[in-house]
Amino acid sequence: MNVVVIDGQSGRMGQMFIERATAANLPCQITAVGTNAIATSAMLKAGAEAGATGENPVLVACRTADVIVGPIGILAADSLMGEITPTMAVAIGRSDAKKLLLPVNHCNNLVAGTQALSLSRLMDEAVELLRSLCP
């Protein structure tokens, strides 16, 4: 299973998710796509098998992903302080991949019906969701 983790800014969410997914020994290949080099570097250090940075890598990775993981803002143009371009948001949204979105309530994206979980607990739940998607 091809899992693409998309993150920006510091890459901390993507880094934490990759560390936990790798530790869970799930049968998947994890590709890190950062909106900037710092985010990509953090996710590669966490154990992603491959990584790339920028808009075109997001577009390419979304074509072959089985699962896309990232903060909910990756679906909204200009989110993550402008790091998600309209083209990126459309490519992610149109991808046939399942989207495992982390409901982080900031950057003007508020998700009703979610609990205010710590980032650590949120990552635990995200890894369990990914486990349920693995063959």
Contacts in CASP RR format, 6 or more apart in sequence:
PFRMAT RR
TARGET T0000
AUTHOR 0000-0000-0000
METHOD contacts of the structure
MODEL  1
MNVVVIDGQSGRMGQMFIERATAANLPCQITAVGTNAIATSAMLKAGAEA
GATGENPVLVACRTADVIVGPIGILAADSLMGEITPTMAVAIGRSDAKKL
LLPVNHCNNLVAGTQALSLSRLMDEAVELLRSLCP
1 27 0 8 1.000
1 28 0 8 1.000
1 29 0 8 1.000
1 66 0 8 1.000
1 67 0 8 1.000
1 133 0 8 1.000
1 134 0 8 1.000
1 135 0 8 1.000
2 28 0 8 1.000
2 29 0 8 1.000
2 31 0 8 1.000
2 64 0 8 1.000
2 65 0 8 1.000
2 66 0 8 1.000
2 67 0 8 1.000
3 21 0 8 1.000
3 28 0 8 1.000
3 29 0 8 1.000
3 30 0 8 1.000
3 31 0 8 1.000
3 65 0 8 1.000
3 66 0 8 1.000
3 67 0 8 1.000
3 68 0 8 1.000
3 69 0 8 1.000
3 130 0 8 1.000
4 30 0 8 1.000
4 31 0 8 1.000
4 33 0 8 1.000
4 61 0 8 1.000
4 62 0 8 1.000
4 65 0 8 1.000
4 67 0 8 1.000
4 68 0 8 1.000
4 69 0 8 1.000
4 97 0 8 1.000
5 14 0 8 1.000
5 17 0 8 1.000
5 18 0 8 1.000
5 30 0 8 1.000
5 31 0 8 1.000
5 32 0 8 1.000
5 33 0 8 1.000
5 43 0 8 1.000
5 48 0 8 1.000
5 68 0 8 1.000
5 69 0 8 1.000
5 70 0 8 1.000
6 33 0 8 1.000
6 34 0 8 1.000
6 35 0 8 1.000
6 58 0 8 1.000
6 61 0 8 1.000
6 68 0 8 1.000
6 69 0 8 1.000
6 70 0 8 1.000
6 74 0 8 1.000
6 92 0 8 1.000
7 13 0 8 1.000
7 14 0 8 1.000
7 15 0 8 1.000
7 32 0 8 1.000
7 34 0 8 1.000
7 35 0 8 1.000
7 39 0 8 1.000
7 43 0 8 1.000
7 70 0 8 1.000
7 71 0 8 1.000
8 34 0 8 1.000
8 35 0 8 1.000
8 36 0 8 1.000
8 38 0 8 1.000
8 39 0 8 1.000
8 80 0 8 1.000
8 83 0 8 1.000
9 35 0 8 1.000
9 36 0 8 1.000
9 38 0 8 1.000
9 39 0 8 1.000
9 80 0 8 1.000
9 81 0 8 1.000
9 83 0 8 1.000
10 38 0 8 1.000
10 39 0 8 1.000
10 42 0 8 1.000
11 34 0 8 1.000
11 38 0 8 1.000
11 39 0 8 1.000
11 42 0 8 1.000
11 43 0 8 1.000
12 42 0 8 1.000
12 119 0 8 1.000
13 70 0 8 1.000
13 71 0 8 1.000
13 102 0 8 1.000
13 104 0 8 1.000
13 119 0 8 1.000
13 123 0 8 1.000
14 32 0 8 1.000
14 39 0 8 1.000
14 42 0 8 1.000
14 43 0 8 1.000
14 46 0 8 1.000
14 69 0 8 1.000
14 70 0 8 1.000
15 42 0 8 1.000
15 43 0 8 1.000
15 45 0 8 1.000
15 46 0 8 1.000
16 46 0 8 1.000
16 119 0 8 1.000
16 120 0 8 1.000
16 123 0 8 1.000
17 69 0 8 1.000
17 70 0 8 1.000
17 102 0 8 1.000
17 123 0 8 1.000
17 126 0 8 1.000
17 127 0 8 1.000
18 30 0 8 1.000
18 32 0 8 1.000
18 43 0 8 1.000
18 46 0 8 1.000
18 47 0 8 1.000
18 48 0 8 1.000
19 46 0 8 1.000
19 47 0 8 1.000
20 123 0 8 1.000
20 124 0 8 1.000
20 126 0 8 1.000
20 127 0 8 1.000
21 28 0 8 1.000
21 30 0 8 1.000
21 127 0 8 1.000
21 130 0 8 1.000
22 30 0 8 1.000
22 46 0 8 1.000
22 47 0 8 1.000
24 127 0 8 1.000
24 131 0 8 1.000
26 127 0 8 1.000
26 130 0 8 1.000
26 131 0 8 1.000
26 134 0 8 1.000
27 134 0 8 1.000
27 135 0 8 1.000
28 66 0 8 1.000
28 67 0 8 1.000
28 130 0 8 1.000
28 134 0 8 1.000
29 49 0 8 1.000
29 50 0 8 1.000
30 47 0 8 1.000
30 48 0 8 1.000
30 49 0 8 1.000
31 48 0 8 1.000
31 49 0 8 1.000
31 50 0 8 1.000
31 51 0 8 1.000
31 52 0 8 1.000
31 61 0 8 1.000
31 65 0 8 1.000
32 39 0 8 1.000
32 40 0 8 1.000
32 43 0 8 1.000
32 44 0 8 1.000
32 46 0 8 1.000
32 48 0 8 1.000
32 50 0 8 1.000
32 51 0 8 1.000
32 52 0 8 1.000
33 40 0 8 1.000
33 51 0 8 1.000
33 52 0 8 1.000
33 53 0 8 1.000
33 54 0 8 1.000
33 57 0 8 1.000
33 58 0 8 1.000
33 61 0 8 1.000
34 40 0 8 1.000
34 43 0 8 1.000
34 51 0 8 1.000
34 52 0 8 1.000
34 53 0 8 1.000
34 54 0 8 1.000
34 57 0 8 1.000
34 58 0 8 1.000
35 53 0 8 1.000
35 54 0 8 1.000
35 58 0 8 1.000
35 80 0 8 1.000
35 83 0 8 1.000
35 84 0 8 1.000
35 88 0 8 1.000
36 53 0 8 1.000
36 54 0 8 1.000
36 83 0 8 1.000
37 53 0 8 1.000
39 53 0 8 1.000
40 51 0 8 1.000
40 52 0 8 1.000
40 53 0 8 1.000
43 51 0 8 1.000
44 51 0 8 1.000
51 57 0 8 1.000
52 60 0 8 1.000
52 61 0 8 1.000
55 85 0 8 1.000
55 87 0 8 1.000
55 88 0 8 1.000
58 88 0 8 1.000
58 91 0 8 1.000
58 92 0 8 1.000
59 87 0 8 1.000
59 88 0 8 1.000
59 91 0 8 1.000
62 68 0 8 1.000
62 91 0 8 1.000
62 92 0 8 1.000
62 93 0 8 1.000
62 94 0 8 1.000
62 95 0 8 1.000
62 97 0 8 1.000
63 95 0 8 1.000
65 95 0 8 1.000
65 97 0 8 1.000
66 97 0 8 1.000
66 98 0 8 1.000
66 133 0 8 1.000
67 97 0 8 1.000
67 98 0 8 1.000
67 99 0 8 1.000
67 100 0 8 1.000
67 130 0 8 1.000
67 133 0 8 1.000
68 74 0 8 1.000
68 92 0 8 1.000
68 95 0 8 1.000
68 97 0 8 1.000
68 98 0 8 1.000
68 99 0 8 1.000
68 100 0 8 1.000
69 99 0 8 1.000
69 100 0 8 1.000
69 101 0 8 1.000
69 102 0 8 1.000
69 126 0 8 1.000
69 130 0 8 1.000
70 100 0 8 1.000
70 101 0 8 1.000
70 102 0 8 1.000
71 80 0 8 1.000
71 101 0 8 1.000
71 102 0 8 1.000
71 104 0 8 1.000
71 107 0 8 1.000
72 101 0 8 1.000
72 102 0 8 1.000
72 103 0 8 1.000
72 104 0 8 1.000
72 109 0 8 1.000
72 111 0 8 1.000
73 79 0 8 1.000
73 80 0 8 1.000
73 84 0 8 1.000
73 101 0 8 1.000
73 104 0 8 1.000
73 107 0 8 1.000
73 109 0 8 1.000
74 80 0 8 1.000
74 84 0 8 1.000
74 88 0 8 1.000
74 89 0 8 1.000
74 92 0 8 1.000
74 101 0 8 1.000
75 89 0 8 1.000
75 92 0 8 1.000
75 93 0 8 1.000
75 99 0 8 1.000
75 101 0 8 1.000
76 84 0 8 1.000
76 89 0 8 1.000
76 107 0 8 1.000
76 109 0 8 1.000
77 84 0 8 1.000
77 85 0 8 1.000
77 86 0 8 1.000
77 88 0 8 1.000
77 89 0 8 1.000
77 90 0 8 1.000
78 84 0 8 1.000
78 85 0 8 1.000
78 86 0 8 1.000
79 89 0 8 1.000
79 107 0 8 1.000
79 108 0 8 1.000
79 109 0 8 1.000
80 107 0 8 1.000
81 107 0 8 1.000
92 99 0 8 1.000
93 99 0 8 1.000
98 133 0 8 1.000
100 126 0 8 1.000
100 129 0 8 1.000
100 130 0 8 1.000
100 133 0 8 1.000
102 122 0 8 1.000
102 126 0 8 1.000
103 111 0 8 1.000
103 114 0 8 1.000
103 122 0 8 1.000
104 122 0 8 1.000
105 111 0 8 1.000
105 114 0 8 1.000
105 116 0 8 1.000
117 125 0 8 1.000
END
